Every structure is written in structure tokens, then in C-alpha cells.
Amino acid sequence: MKYLLLLAIVLISLCTDIPNFPDIPFLNNPTQPGTSGIEISNGDIYVNVNALPSEITGGGNIVLYFQITNKANYDLEGVSLNLYDTCVFEGGGSEPIGTLKSNRTNSTKWTLTSQPITLSRDCNIKFALSYNGKFTFYQDVVVLTQSEYNIRLLDGTLHNIPIKTSSSSSPLQISLTFSEEQPLLENTNVNAQISYTYTGNGFIDVGAGAVKINLPSPSNLEVLEVSGKYCTGDYDSSLSLVNKLKFINKKASPTTCTFGAKASNMIDIKLLTITANYTYTIDGSIPVRVKGSSNINPQPV
């Protein structure tokens, strides 16, 4: 009987009228009836776009709602929104947003007016969101004196020294890999390969001077000039990127640097960093159907 009574209460609650909530332009499910929407995200930023309504008659208006959230732990600079292909709609253009503070959200709406059309068509209104971001890579560099290296090698404790590597959360990823396993031995040379990739549904621009390798200070590494070039010619003597990175399938050609290791203490642990600035552009589109004055209903364009 107790279970029957509980079932009756549940059935009664299901039959109770649910109050109508006001229309909210940003929803967890952007494809609710009467709206069309998309969500785009990378390590830095989240974008939610909704069109209200999702279907209109030629000559009518729609409103695009943009919700842009900074997911990074620093302020994003130069944030800008651009509608560059509005199909049969008028009212596109650019809107500078400027600085978007960390964990803050910018909400923008854009009203577009459709041209009167004869034949119905499905439009994809295209937009681009761009911003300036930054990335930092951290690498412990451990160099041992010859005596310390030999003692640890005999004791089997050569690799007991903790060595940390970390990087900031970002769609741009830069990593460094030594040709020799750490710890390094003083007065020896080691090659380091620097790799560049990025993630997300967008395009990244890493220009000349945007990447900087910062050696430990006071240094236990020094960059060596090979055939008159530093780091295969990709960097100058101050270890600043010379030319713009060219990405193909979200990867750029790696850089090789040759370093000389030196130790001022028996166990010399220092921090190497790589910093980078970049511009990221997210491309997207939102579907809207425009009904024409003709009764003919052609295939979507």
C-alpha cells in the first residue's frame, strides 16, 4: 500500500500544470522550438549563438544573440565580432568588444532584416570572433656536475630528481623535448626540439616576435650558434621568433635548438620558459530559414 500511495502522488504531480517561463535567448539546448543555435568552445573562450526566430517570411527581422565567455585565467584583449556573410539579410558588419575579463561574459544582440525574396531558402549566417591570447610553457632544467653525476649513476639514483613540466591552458600548445634524458651532465651539448600545434575549430596567427624562449637565469643552459644560426634560424640571438609560424593541419614545422649545459652547483635546477602571443579567430554560422512569396518550395541553398 505504501508503494501504491507513492505512485499516486507521482502521477498527480505529473498532471499538475507547469507555469510558462519567460523566453530566454541563451539556453543549454540551443535547438529548442522556434530557435536555432550553436555552441563553440576552445581552451580560452566559449561562444553561444541563438537566432530568434529560426524561420521568418522574406522582409522580416531576426535577432542574433551572442554570449561570449572568457574561460582563461587572464583578460582576453582585442575581442571583436564580425558578421561577414549574411545571405539575404541586411545589417551585418563588425563590432569591437575590446577587453573581456577573466570569467566574465559579454552578451550582444544583432538585428538583421531580410530582403523580400520569391523562393524560400535556408541561410547560414556566417560570423567570425577573434581575440588576442597568450601561452606559457614551463620546463625544469637539471644539470649535474661530473662528480654528482657519477655518484648517482653508481647508486642508481640518477633519475630520482623530480623534474616538472607544465603549460597554461590554451588552444596553442608549444612543447620542448631534449634529445638526452634529464638530468643533464655539465659541459655537454644537448639538442632540444620545440613543437607547435593548436586545437579548436578556428585559425591561429602567431606572428614574428610572438614567441620568446627565456633561458634560466642565472643560466645553466646557453644557446649555441650553429652555422651562424640560432635554433635552426627560426630565432634570433635573443631567442625571439624571427618569422611567422605557418600551420598546416594545425601543426607548424618544429624548431631545433642546441644548448650547452653548465652547473654552478652540484645539482643545478633552473626554470626555462617559452611565452607566446597569438590571435585566434573562430569561424561559425547559424542556420535561418527565409520563406519566399512563391508557393514553390525549392531545395535548400
N, C-alpha and C positions, 0 to 999 in steps of 0.2 A: 504493500500500500504506500510506503514511503517513496518508492521509486515512481509509482503512478502519479502521486501528488507532484513530484518534482517535474515530471514530463508535462503535466498540465500547466504548470507555471511557465515553463519554457514556451509552450505553444501560445499561451495568452500574450506573452511579451513579444513574440514574433508578429502577432496580429496588430499590435499597437502602432498607431501612426507615428512615423518618424518625421520630425519637423524639417522643413526645407531650409538648407543652409544657403547663405548668400554666395553668389558666384565669386570664385577665387581664381585669378588668372594663372597662378603657379600651383601646380598640383604634383603629387608623387606620380600619378599616372597621367601623362600629358595627352593621352588619346581618348579622353572621356567624350561622350557625345556632344557635338557642337563645337569641339575644339580640335586642333591638330597641333602637335608639339614634338620637340626633340630635346634630348639631353646630351651634352658633350662635356668631357672632363679629361684633364691630364694631371700631372703632379702639382701644377701651380693653381689651376683655375677650374671652376665649374660654371657651365652655361646651360640655362634652361630657357627655351623659347616656345611661346604659345601664340597661335593665331586665333582670334575671335572675330566673327565666326569662321569656321573652316570652309564654308561654302556660301557664296553670295551670287547675286544677279549682276551682270555687267552694268557698270555705272555706280555700284555700291561701294561701301567702305569696309575695310578690315582694320583691326588694331593688332599690332605685333607687340607682345610683352617679352622683354628680355630681363632675365635675372642672372647677374654675373657675380659670382662669389670668389673671393681670393682665398685659396686653400693654403698658400705658402705662409711661412712664419716671418715674412718681411713684406714691406709695401711694394706692390707692383706699380711701375711707372709707365707713363705713356700709353695708357689703355685707350683704345679707340675702336669704335663700332662703325662699320660701313655696309650699306645695302648697295650692291653693285649690279645686280641683275634682277629687276622686279617684274619681269614678264609683262603683263598688260596693265600693271599698276603704275601710278604716278605718286611721287612723294618720297623717293629714295634719297640717298646721299650719305654723308659722313657725320658722325657725332663724336667729338673728343670727350672722353670721360676723365682723363688725366690720371691722378694717383688713386689707386684702390688699396686701402689699408688692409693689413693682415686680418683675416677672419671677418671681414666686412663684406656686405652685399650691396651692389648697385642695381636698382630697378629702373628700367627705362621702357617707355612705350612709344610706338611709332604708328601713326595713322596713314594708311595708304588708300588711294581712291582708284578703283578700276575704270578703265576705259570701257565704253559701251562696245560689246562685241556681238557678232551674229552667231558664231558657232561656239559651243561650250568647249572649254579646255581646262586641263589640270596644270596648274602652275607650280613651279618650285622657286620660291623667292629666295635668292642667294644672299648670304651675308658673310662678312669676314670680321673677326675680332682679333686685334693684335695688341701686344703688350711687350714691355721690356722686363726680362727676368735675369737672374744671376744664379751661378752654381759654384760650389766649393768642394774640392776633394782634399782629404787629409790622409797622409801616409807616414807612419813611424819609420824612421831610418835608423838602423842599429849597426854601428861599426865597432869592431873589437880590435884591440892591439894584438900583435902577433903572439905574445905570451898568454894572454887571456884566451885567445882562440885555441891555442894548443892545449891548454889545461882543460878547457871544456870539451874539446874533441876527444881527449883521452878519457874523461869522466863520463862521456855520453850525455852531457848536459848542454850541448851547443845550441839546441833548439828549445831550450826551456825558457828563454826570454820572451815575455809576451810582446807581440807586435800587432798594433792596431791599424786598421784601415777603415775609413768611413767617408761618406759624402752626403751632401744635402739632398733633400727630396726635390726632384726636378725632372722635366721631360728630357733635358740634356744630361747625358752621362759621359763623363771623362774618367778613364781609369789608367793606372800606371802599373806595369809589370816588369820586375827586374829579371835579367837573364840568369842571375845567381840567387839561390835561396838565401834569405837573411838568417842570421846576422852576416854582414859583410866583413871582409878582412881588410885592415888598413893597408894603404899603399898598393891597392889593386884597382883595376878598372872594371866597371860593370856597365852593361847596356840596359837601357830602360825603354820599353815600348809604351807609348801613350796612344790610347784608342779613343775614338769619338763616335758616339751613337746618340740617337734621340728617339723618343716614343710619342705616341698620340696621333690623332687624326689632324695633322696640321703641317706647317712648314716652318723650319727654323733658319735663322740667319745669324751666323757667327762671323763677324767681320774682322778685318785686320786690326791687331792690337787688342782684341776682345779676350784673348786667353793669355794668362800670365803664370809662368812656373816660378814659385817662390822657394828657393833652396833654404835649408835650415840655417839659422843664424844664432850664435856663431856656427859656421858650416862644418859638417862632417862629410859633405859632398861638394865637389866642384865640377862644373861642366867643362868638358874638354872640346877644344876646337879640332874638327876632323876635316881635312882638305879645305880649310878656310871657311867651314860652315859650322853652325851650332844647331844641334838637333836636326840633322839632315836638311838644313836650310829652311825649315819651317819657322824657326825662331831666330831672333837677333841675339846679340851678345848679352842683352839684359833679360833674355828668355821671355820675350814678348812675341806673340804670334805675328808673323810678317804678312801673310796673305789670308784672305777669306777662306774659311773651310768650305769645301764642296762636298755635299752629301748626295750619295746615290743609294737608293733603297734604305735611307735613314742611317747610312754609315759614311764616314769620311776616311780618307787614307790615313793610316796610323803614322806617328812620328817616332823616330828612334833617336834617343839621346845617349851619349857616352859620358859617364861620370867617373871621377877619381874619388876613392874613399879614403878618409883620413880620420884618425881618432885622437882627441885631446885628453881622453880618459880611458881607463881600461875597458869600460863599457860606455860607449858614447851613443846616447839615444837622443835624436832630434826629430823635429816635425817638418816634413815637406808638404807644401800646399799648392794646389792648382786652382786658380779662380777664373771664372769666365762670365762674360756678359753676352746676352743674346736677345734677339727679337723673335717672338713666336707668333705665328698667325694661324688661327683656327678658321677653316672654311666650313660652312654648313648651309643647309637650305631647309625651308619649311614648306610643306605642301598646302595649297589652297585651290579649291575648285571654283571656277567662274562660269556661271551659266549664261549662255547666249540667248538672243531673242528668237533664234530659229528653233523649230521643233526637232530638227535633225540633231542627233547626238553622235558626233564622230568619235573615233578612237582618241584616247588621251594623247596630248602632245608632250 
